[in-house]
Amino acid sequence: MDPNVSLEAASAAAQPAGELSFTQLVFNASPLVQIIMFILLMVSVASWTVIFLKHRQLKNARIASDNFEDKFWRGGNDMGSLYEELNRNRENLIGSEIIFLSGFREFVKLYEKSKGSADAKEMVMGVTYRSMKVALSREVEELETHLPFLATVGSVSPYVGLFGTVWGIMHAFVALAAVKNATLAMVAPPIAEALIATAMGLFAAIPAVVAYNRFNTRVEKLENAYMNFMDELSTILNRKII
């Protein structure tokens, strides 16, 4: 078959009525470029899913933290009642609630043993603080879940799309090398097919980068709020034991 005729036929099929159709460009791309486009599409869908879920998780964590701290400070020194209330519903607790429950549980367990001994009192506060610290670390780890995925998508997707573009353009020029009289109408469709891969890579990367930066900032704010509450609770318990 004459390669010139073959390329002209492909160009005509991809360029009906003088216009380039996005759908036809995708389906006329080389198999490797199509695979890259499909991967980027799936990555983009997964990225947006993570973005929506993470937004809801961080929003709920912020609301829960504000509501609990408001309840805690309005309750005054009645931490025993608050502890019993939280303990009955411990499976649905998040953030500051878990930190309080974990620390106060250890404090109550060891409080009686600490009477009359300064060293024992210091031990009680040390164990209580470490218990709250562990709870804090677990909560922050939960908040940071899937953030590395967004960072990876944001940094890798443009290069994956660029690889598809380079491969597509290289494939197009190899085909054009066999054509004696190449025209712009013959060159444009295969290059446009290849450039779609870069566009899809950017489409996947940009929202992921923006979301990662925003979520990372919100996680840091929540972590600071948890740490401040933990220090305040530790101070209150220390006064009680003294």
C-alpha positions in Angstrom: 0.0 0.0 0.0 1.3 3.5 -0.8 2.1 5.2 2.5 1.2 8.6 1.0 -2.3 7.4 0.2 -2.6 5.7 3.7 -1.6 8.8 5.6 -3.9 11.0 3.5 -6.8 8.7 4.1 -6.2 8.8 7.9 -5.9 12.5 7.8 -9.2 12.8 5.9 -10.9 10.5 8.4 -9.6 12.5 11.4 -10.4 15.9 9.8 -14.0 15.9 8.5 -15.3 19.1 7.0 -11.9 20.8 7.8 -12.3 20.5 11.6 -10.5 18.3 14.2 -12.8 16.3 16.4 -11.6 15.6 19.9 -13.2 12.2 20.0 -11.7 11.1 16.7 -8.3 12.4 17.7 -8.4 10.2 20.8 -9.5 7.1 18.9 -7.0 7.7 16.1 -4.1 8.0 18.5 -1.5 5.3 18.7 -2.2 2.4 21.1 0.5 3.5 23.6 -0.8 7.1 23.7 -4.4 5.8 24.2 -3.2 3.7 27.1 -1.5 6.8 28.6 -4.7 8.8 28.1 -6.7 6.1 29.8 -4.3 5.9 32.8 -4.4 9.7 33.2 -8.2 9.7 33.0 -8.4 7.0 35.8 -5.9 8.9 37.9 -7.9 12.1 37.5 -11.1 10.4 38.5 -9.3 8.9 41.6 -7.8 12.2 42.4 -11.2 14.0 42.4 -12.7 11.3 44.5 -9.9 11.7 47.1 -10.4 15.5 47.0 -14.1 15.3 47.7 -13.7 12.7 50.5 -10.8 14.5 52.1 -12.6 17.8 52.0 -15.5 16.3 53.9 -13.3 14.5 56.4 -11.3 17.7 57.3 -14.5 19.7 57.5 -16.1 17.2 59.9 -12.9 17.1 61.9 -12.8 20.9 62.3 -16.5 21.0 63.3 -16.1 18.2 65.8 -13.0 19.8 67.3 -14.7 23.2 67.7 -17.9 21.6 69.2 -16.0 19.4 71.7 -13.7 22.2 72.9 -16.8 24.4 73.4 -18.5 21.7 75.4 -15.3 21.0 77.4 -14.8 24.6 78.5 -18.5 25.2 79.2 -18.5 22.1 81.4 -16.0 23.6 83.8 -14.4 21.0 86.0 -17.0 18.3 85.4 -14.6 16.2 83.3 -15.9 12.9 84.8 -19.3 13.3 83.3 -17.8 14.3 80.0 -15.6 11.3 80.1 -18.6 8.9 80.7 -20.5 10.5 77.9 -17.7 10.1 75.4 -16.9 6.6 76.6 -20.4 5.5 75.8 -20.0 6.7 72.3 -16.3 6.0 71.8 -16.6 4.3 68.4 -17.7 7.6 66.8 -15.2 9.9 68.3 -12.6 11.9 66.4 -9.9 14.4 67.1 -9.9 16.2 70.5 -12.5 13.8 71.8 -10.2 10.8 71.4 -7.3 12.7 72.8 -9.3 13.6 75.9 -10.7 10.1 76.3 -7.3 8.5 76.0 -5.6 10.9 78.4 -8.3 11.1 81.0 -8.6 7.3 81.1 -5.0 6.8 82.0 -5.2 9.7 84.5 -8.2 8.0 86.3 -6.5 4.6 86.3 -3.3 5.9 88.0 -4.7 8.8 90.1 -5.3 6.8 93.3 -1.8 5.3 93.2 -0.2 8.7 93.0 -1.5 10.0 96.4 1.3 10.8 98.9 4.1 10.4 96.4 5.6 13.2 94.3 7.4 10.6 92.0 4.1 8.8 91.5 2.3 12.0 90.6 5.0 12.8 88.0 4.7 9.3 86.6 0.9 9.7 86.3 1.3 12.9 84.3 4.0 11.4 82.2 1.9 8.4 81.3 -1.2 10.6 80.7 0.7 12.9 78.4 2.2 10.1 76.4 -1.2 8.5 76.0 -2.6 11.7 74.6 0.5 12.1 72.3 -0.1 8.6 70.8 -3.8 9.5 70.2 -2.7 12.8 68.6 -0.3 11.0 66.3 -3.0 8.5 65.2 -5.5 11.3 64.5 -3.0 13.3 62.4 -2.0 10.1 60.5 -5.7 9.5 59.7 -6.0 13.1 58.5 -3.0 12.8 56.3 -4.3 9.6 54.6 -4.2 9.9 50.8 -2.4 13.2 50.8 0.8 11.5 49.4 -1.4 10.2 46.6 -2.4 13.7 45.6 1.2 14.9 45.8 2.3 12.0 43.6 -0.5 12.8 41.0 0.5 16.4 41.0 4.2 15.8 40.4 4.0 12.8 38.1 1.0 13.3 35.8 2.5 16.1 33.7 5.5 13.9 32.9 3.3 10.9 32.0 1.3 13.2 29.7 4.5 14.6 28.2 5.8 11.1 27.6 2.6 10.4 25.7 3.0 13.5 23.7 6.7 12.8 22.8 5.8 9.3 21.8 2.9 10.5 19.7 4.8 13.1 17.9 7.7 10.7 17.3 5.2 8.2 15.9 3.7 10.9 13.7 7.0 12.0 12.2 8.1 8.4 11.6 4.9 8.0 9.5 5.5 11.3 7.7 9.0 10.3 6.8 7.5 7.9 4.3 5.3 10.6 2.7 6.8 12.5 -0.3 4.6 15.6 -0.1 3.5 16.2 3.5 1.0 19.0 4.1 -0.2 20.9 7.2 -3.5 19.0 7.0 -1.6 15.7 7.2 0.7 16.8 10.0 -1.8 18.6 12.3 -4.0 15.6 13.4 -1.3 13.3 14.7 0.4 16.1 16.5 -2.9 17.2 18.0 -3.5 13.6 19.1 -0.2 13.6 20.9 -0.8 17.0 22.6 -4.0 15.7 24.1 -1.9 13.5 26.4 -0.1 16.6 27.8 -3.4 18.4 28.3 -4.8 15.4 30.2 -1.7 15.2 32.4 -2.1 18.8 33.4 -5.8 18.3 33.9 -5.0 15.6 36.4 -2.1 17.4 38.0 -3.3 20.9 38.7 -6.3 20.1 40.9 -4.2 17.6 42.8 -1.5 20.1 43.6 -4.0 22.8 44.6 -5.9 20.3 46.8 -2.7 18.9 48.4 -1.5 22.3 49.4 -4.8 23.4 50.8 -5.4 20.1 52.7 -1.9 20.1 54.1 -2.5 23.6 55.5 -5.8 22.5 57.1 -4.2 19.4 58.6 -1.5 21.5 60.2 -4.1 23.8 61.7 -6.0 20.9 63.1 -2.8 19.4 64.5 -1.9 22.7 66.2 -5.5 22.8 67.7 -5.1 19.3 69.0 -1.7 20.0 70.5 -3.0 23.2 72.2 -5.9 21.3 73.7 -3.6 18.5 74.8 -1.3 20.9 76.6 -4.2 22.7 78.2 -5.7 19.5 79.4 -2.4 18.3 80.7 -2.1 21.6 82.7 -5.6 21.1 84.2 -4.9 17.5 85.2 -1.6 18.5 86.7 -3.3 21.1 88.9 -5.8 18.4 90.0 -3.2 15.9 91.0 -1.2 18.5 92.9 
